[in-house]
């Protein structure tokens, strides 16, 4: 989850690479990056989102605040199918 400066929140899925470490031509180990896929993007405010937190007990339940002095509660559905 990332927050944009325009009041939007973006949900990404990170996929690990098949091989986390490879050796280069000199025999040194190098890390391999995974891939990020944008799942959804939504604008909630005209001001930047300055705080975000997931609920530890309820999957998909979150709360976030922005500089327009509003606190919003969000629900993200179908997280278990991603």
C-alpha distances in whole Angstrom, upper triangle without the diagonal:
4,7,10,13,15,13,10,7,6,4,6,9,10,14,17,20,23,24,23,25,28,31,32,36,37,36,33,30,27,23,21,18,16,14,11,11,10,10,10,10,11,13,14,16,18,17,14,12,13,11,9,10,10,14,15,18,17,14,12,13,11,12,11,14,15,18,20,21,19,17,15,15,13,13,11,14,15,12,16,17,14
4,7,10,12,11,8,6,5,7,8,11,12,16,18,21,25,26,24,26,29,32,32,36,37,36,33,30,27,23,22,18,17,15,12,12,10,12,11,9,11,12,13,14,16,15,11,9,11,10,9,11,12,16,18,21,20,17,15,16,13,13,11,13,13,16,18,19,18,17,16,16,14,15,14,17,18,16,19,20,17
4,7,8,7,6,5,6,9,11,15,16,20,22,25,28,30,27,30,32,35,35,39,40,39,36,33,30,27,25,22,21,19,15,15,13,14,12,10,10,10,10,11,12,11,8,6,8,9,8,12,14,17,20,22,21,19,16,16,13,13,10,11,10,12,15,16,15,14,14,15,14,16,15,18,20,18,22,23,20
4,5,6,5,6,8,11,13,17,18,22,24,26,30,31,29,31,33,36,36,39,40,40,37,34,31,28,26,23,22,20,16,16,13,15,13,10,10,9,10,10,11,10,7,7,9,11,12,15,17,21,23,26,24,23,20,19,16,16,13,13,11,12,14,17,16,16,16,17,16,18,18,21,23,21,25,25,22
4,6,7,9,11,15,17,20,22,25,27,30,33,34,32,34,36,38,38,41,42,42,39,37,33,30,29,26,25,23,20,20,17,19,16,13,12,10,11,10,9,7,5,7,9,12,13,17,20,23,26,28,27,26,23,22,19,17,14,13,10,10,13,15,16,16,17,19,18,21,21,24,26,25,28,29,26
4,6,9,11,15,17,21,23,27,29,31,35,36,34,36,38,41,41,44,45,45,42,39,36,33,31,28,27,24,21,20,17,18,15,12,10,8,9,7,6,6,5,8,11,14,15,18,21,24,27,29,27,26,23,22,19,17,14,13,10,11,12,15,15,16,16,18,18,20,20,23,25,25,28,29,26
4,7,10,14,17,20,22,26,29,31,35,36,34,37,39,42,42,45,46,46,43,40,36,33,32,28,27,25,21,20,17,17,14,11,9,6,6,5,5,5,4,5,9,11,12,15,18,21,24,26,24,23,20,19,16,14,11,10,7,9,10,12,12,12,12,14,14,17,17,20,23,22,26,27,24
4,7,10,13,17,19,23,26,28,32,33,32,34,36,39,39,43,44,43,41,38,34,31,29,26,24,21,18,17,13,13,10,7,5,4,6,7,8,9,7,7,11,12,12,15,16,19,22,25,22,21,17,17,14,14,11,11,10,12,13,15,14,14,12,14,13,15,14,18,20,19,23,23,21
4,7,10,14,16,20,22,25,29,30,29,31,34,37,37,41,42,41,38,35,32,29,27,23,21,19,15,14,11,11,8,6,6,6,8,10,12,12,9,8,11,11,9,12,13,16,19,21,19,17,14,14,12,12,10,11,11,14,15,17,15,14,12,13,11,13,12,15,17,16,19,20,18
4,6,10,13,16,19,22,25,27,25,28,31,34,34,37,39,38,36,33,29,26,24,20,18,15,12,10,7,8,6,4,7,9,11,13,15,15,13,11,14,14,12,14,14,17,20,22,20,17,14,15,13,14,13,15,15,18,19,20,19,17,15,15,13,14,11,14,15,14,17,18,15
4,7,10,13,17,19,23,25,23,26,29,32,33,36,38,37,34,31,28,24,22,19,16,14,10,9,6,6,5,6,9,12,13,16,18,18,16,14,16,15,12,13,12,16,17,19,17,14,11,13,12,14,14,16,17,20,22,23,21,19,16,15,12,12,9,12,12,10,14,14,11
4,6,10,13,16,19,21,20,23,25,29,29,33,34,33,31,28,24,21,19,15,12,10,6,5,4,5,7,9,12,15,17,20,22,21,18,17,18,17,15,15,14,18,19,21,19,16,14,16,15,17,17,20,20,23,25,26,24,22,20,19,16,15,12,14,13,11,14,14,10
4,7,10,13,16,18,17,21,23,27,28,31,33,32,29,26,23,19,17,14,10,8,6,5,7,7,10,12,15,19,20,23,25,25,22,20,21,20,17,17,16,18,19,21,19,15,14,17,17,19,20,23,24,27,28,29,27,25,23,21,18,17,13,14,13,10,12,11,8
4,7,10,13,15,14,17,19,23,24,28,29,28,26,22,19,16,13,10,7,6,5,7,9,10,13,15,19,21,23,26,28,27,24,22,23,21,19,18,17,20,20,22,21,18,17,20,19,22,22,24,25,28,30,31,29,27,25,24,21,20,17,17,16,13,14,14,10
4,6,9,12,11,15,17,21,22,26,28,26,24,21,18,14,12,9,6,5,6,8,11,12,16,18,22,25,27,29,31,31,27,25,26,25,22,22,20,23,22,24,23,20,19,22,22,25,25,28,29,32,34,35,33,31,29,27,24,23,19,19,17,14,15,14,11
4,7,8,8,11,14,18,19,23,25,23,21,17,15,11,9,8,5,7,9,12,15,16,19,22,25,28,30,32,34,33,30,28,28,27,24,23,22,24,23,25,25,22,22,25,25,27,27,30,31,34,37,37,36,33,31,30,27,26,22,23,20,17,17,17,14
4,5,6,9,11,15,16,20,22,20,18,15,13,10,7,7,5,7,11,13,17,18,22,24,28,31,33,35,36,36,32,31,31,30,28,27,26,28,27,29,29,25,25,28,28,31,31,34,34,37,39,40,39,37,35,33,30,29,26,26,24,21,20,20,17
4,7,9,11,14,17,20,22,19,19,15,14,12,9,10,9,11,14,16,20,21,25,27,31,34,36,38,40,39,36,34,35,33,31,30,28,30,29,31,31,27,27,31,31,34,34,37,38,41,43,44,42,40,38,36,33,31,28,28,25,22,22,21,18
4,6,7,11,13,17,18,16,15,12,11,9,7,9,9,13,16,19,22,24,27,29,33,36,38,40,41,40,37,35,35,34,32,31,30,32,30,32,33,29,30,33,33,35,35,38,39,42,44,45,43,41,39,38,35,34,30,31,28,25,24,24,21
4,7,11,13,17,18,15,14,10,9,6,5,8,8,12,15,18,22,23,27,28,32,34,36,38,39,38,35,33,33,31,29,29,28,30,28,31,31,28,28,31,31,33,33,36,37,39,42,42,41,39,37,36,34,33,29,30,28,25,24,24,21
4,7,10,13,14,12,10,6,6,5,6,9,11,15,18,21,25,27,30,31,35,37,39,41,42,40,37,35,35,34,32,32,31,33,32,34,35,32,32,35,34,36,36,38,39,41,44,45,44,42,41,39,37,36,33,34,32,28,28,28,25
4,7,10,11,9,8,6,5,7,7,11,13,16,20,23,26,29,32,33,37,39,41,43,44,43,39,38,38,37,35,35,34,37,35,37,38,35,35,38,37,39,39,41,42,44,47,47,47,45,43,42,40,39,36,36,34,31,31,31,28
4,7,8,5,5,4,6,9,10,14,16,20,23,26,30,32,35,37,40,42,44,46,47,45,42,40,40,40,38,38,37,40,38,41,41,38,39,41,40,42,42,44,44,46,49,50,50,48,47,46,43,43,39,40,38,35,35,34,31
4,5,5,6,6,7,10,11,14,17,20,24,27,30,33,36,37,40,42,45,46,46,45,42,41,40,40,39,39,39,42,40,43,44,40,40,43,42,44,43,45,45,46,49,50,50,48,47,47,44,44,41,42,40,37,37,36,33
4,6,8,10,11,14,15,18,21,24,27,30,33,36,39,40,44,45,48,49,50,48,45,44,44,44,43,43,43,45,44,47,47,44,44,47,46,47,46,48,48,50,53,54,53,52,51,50,48,47,44,45,43,40,40,40,36
4,6,9,11,14,16,19,23,25,29,32,35,38,41,42,45,47,49,50,51,49,45,45,44,44,43,43,43,46,45,47,48,45,45,47,46,48,47,49,49,50,53,54,54,53,52,51,49,49,46,47,45,42,42,41,38
4,7,9,13,15,18,21,24,28,31,34,37,40,41,45,46,49,50,50,49,45,44,44,43,42,42,42,44,43,45,46,43,43,46,45,47,46,48,48,50,53,54,53,52,51,50,48,47,44,45,43,40,40,39,36
4,6,10,13,16,19,23,26,29,32,35,38,39,42,44,46,47,47,46,42,41,40,40,39,39,38,41,40,42,43,41,41,43,42,44,43,45,45,46,50,50,50,48,48,47,45,45,42,43,41,38,38,38,35
4,7,10,13,16,20,23,26,29,32,35,36,39,41,43,44,45,43,40,38,38,37,36,35,35,38,36,39,40,37,37,39,38,40,40,42,42,44,47,48,47,45,45,44,42,41,38,39,37,34,34,34,31
4,7,10,13,16,19,23,26,28,31,32,36,37,39,41,41,40,36,35,34,34,33,33,33,35,34,37,37,35,35,37,36,37,37,39,39,41,44,44,44,42,41,41,39,38,35,36,35,32,32,32,29
4,7,10,13,16,20,23,25,28,29,32,34,36,38,38,37,33,32,31,31,29,29,29,32,30,33,34,31,31,33,32,34,33,35,36,38,41,41,41,39,38,37,35,35,32,33,31,28,28,28,25
4,7,10,13,17,20,22,25,27,30,32,34,36,37,36,32,31,31,30,29,29,28,31,30,32,33,30,29,32,31,33,32,34,35,37,40,41,40,38,37,36,33,33,30,31,29,26,26,26,22
4,7,10,13,16,19,22,23,26,28,31,32,33,32,29,27,28,27,25,26,25,28,28,30,30,27,26,29,28,30,29,31,31,34,36,37,36,35,33,33,30,30,26,27,26,23,24,23,20
4,7,10,14,16,19,21,24,27,29,31,32,31,28,26,27,26,24,24,23,26,26,28,27,24,23,26,26,28,27,30,30,33,35,36,35,33,31,30,28,27,23,24,22,20,20,20,16
4,7,10,13,16,17,21,24,26,28,30,29,26,25,26,25,23,23,22,26,26,28,27,23,22,25,24,26,26,28,29,31,33,35,33,32,30,29,26,25,21,22,20,18,19,18,14
4,7,9,12,14,17,20,22,25,26,26,23,21,22,22,20,20,20,23,23,25,24,21,19,22,21,23,22,25,25,28,30,31,30,28,26,25,22,21,18,19,18,16,17,16,13
4,6,9,11,15,18,21,23,25,25,22,21,23,22,20,21,20,23,24,25,24,20,18,21,20,23,22,25,25,28,29,31,29,27,25,24,21,20,16,17,16,14,16,14,11
4,6,8,11,14,17,20,21,22,19,18,20,20,18,19,18,21,23,25,23,19,17,19,18,20,19,22,22,25,26,27,26,24,22,21,18,17,14,15,15,13,16,15,11
4,7,11,14,16,19,22,22,20,19,21,20,18,18,17,20,21,23,20,17,14,17,17,19,19,21,22,25,26,27,25,23,20,19,16,15,11,12,11,10,13,12,9
4,7,10,13,16,18,19,17,16,19,19,16,17,16,19,21,23,20,17,14,16,15,17,16,19,19,22,23,24,22,21,18,17,13,13,10,11,12,11,15,14,12
4,7,10,13,15,16,14,13,16,17,15,17,17,20,22,24,21,19,15,16,15,16,15,16,16,19,19,21,19,18,16,16,13,13,11,14,15,14,18,18,15
4,6,9,12,13,12,12,15,15,14,16,17,19,22,24,21,19,15,16,14,14,13,14,14,17,17,18,16,16,13,14,11,12,11,14,16,16,20,20,18
4,6,8,10,10,10,13,15,14,17,18,21,24,25,23,21,18,17,15,14,12,13,11,14,13,16,14,14,12,14,12,14,14,17,19,19,23,23,21
4,7,9,9,9,12,13,13,15,17,19,22,24,21,20,17,16,13,12,10,10,9,12,11,13,10,11,9,11,10,13,14,17,20,20,24,24,23
4,5,7,8,11,13,14,17,19,21,25,26,24,23,20,19,16,14,11,9,7,9,8,10,9,11,10,13,13,16,17,21,24,23,27,28,26
4,7,9,12,15,16,20,22,24,28,30,28,27,23,22,19,17,14,12,9,9,8,11,11,13,13,17,17,20,21,24,27,26,30,31,29
4,7,9,12,14,18,21,23,26,29,27,26,23,22,18,16,12,10,6,6,6,9,10,12,13,16,17,20,21,25,27,27,30,31,29
4,6,9,11,15,18,21,24,27,25,24,21,20,17,14,11,9,6,6,8,11,11,12,13,16,16,19,20,23,26,25,28,29,27
4,6,8,11,14,17,20,23,22,21,18,17,13,11,7,6,4,7,9,10,10,10,10,13,13,16,17,20,23,22,25,27,24
4,7,11,14,17,20,23,22,22,19,17,14,11,8,6,5,7,10,10,11,10,12,14,15,18,19,23,25,23,27,28,26
4,7,11,13,16,19,19,18,16,14,11,8,5,5,7,9,12,11,11,9,10,12,13,16,17,20,23,21,24,26,24
4,7,10,13,16,15,15,13,11,7,6,4,7,9,12,14,14,12,10,10,10,10,13,13,17,19,17,20,23,21
4,7,9,12,12,12,11,9,6,6,6,9,13,16,18,16,15,11,11,10,10,12,12,16,18,16,18,21,20
4,6,9,8,8,7,6,4,7,9,12,16,19,21,19,17,14,12,10,9,10,10,13,15,13,15,18,17
4,6,6,7,7,5,6,8,11,14,18,21,22,21,18,15,13,10,10,10,11,14,16,14,15,19,18
4,6,7,9,9,9,12,14,18,21,25,26,24,22,18,17,14,14,13,14,15,17,14,15,19,19
4,6,9,9,11,13,17,20,23,27,28,26,23,20,18,15,14,13,14,15,16,14,15,18,19
4,6,6,9,12,15,19,22,26,26,25,22,18,16,13,12,10,11,11,13,12,12,16,17
4,6,9,12,15,19,22,26,27,26,23,19,17,13,11,9,8,9,10,8,9,12,13
4,6,10,13,17,19,23,24,23,20,17,14,11,8,5,5,6,8,7,9,12,12
4,7,10,14,17,21,21,20,17,14,11,7,6,5,6,9,12,11,13,16,16
4,7,10,14,17,18,17,14,11,8,6,5,6,8,11,14,13,16,18,18
4,7,11,14,15,13,11,7,6,4,6,9,11,14,18,16,19,22,21
4,7,11,12,11,9,6,5,7,8,11,13,16,20,18,22,24,22
4,7,8,7,6,4,6,9,11,14,16,20,23,22,25,27,26
4,5,6,6,7,9,12,13,17,18,22,25,24,28,29,27
4,5,7,10,12,15,17,21,22,26,29,28,31,33,31
4,6,9,11,15,17,20,22,26,29,28,32,33,32
4,7,10,14,16,20,22,26,29,28,32,34,32
4,6,10,13,16,19,22,26,25,29,31,30
4,7,10,14,16,20,23,23,26,28,27
4,6,10,13,16,20,19,23,25,24
4,7,10,13,17,17,20,22,22
4,7,10,13,13,17,18,18
4,6,10,10,13,15,15
4,7,7,10,12,12
4,6,8,9,10
4,5,6,7
4,5,6
4,6
4
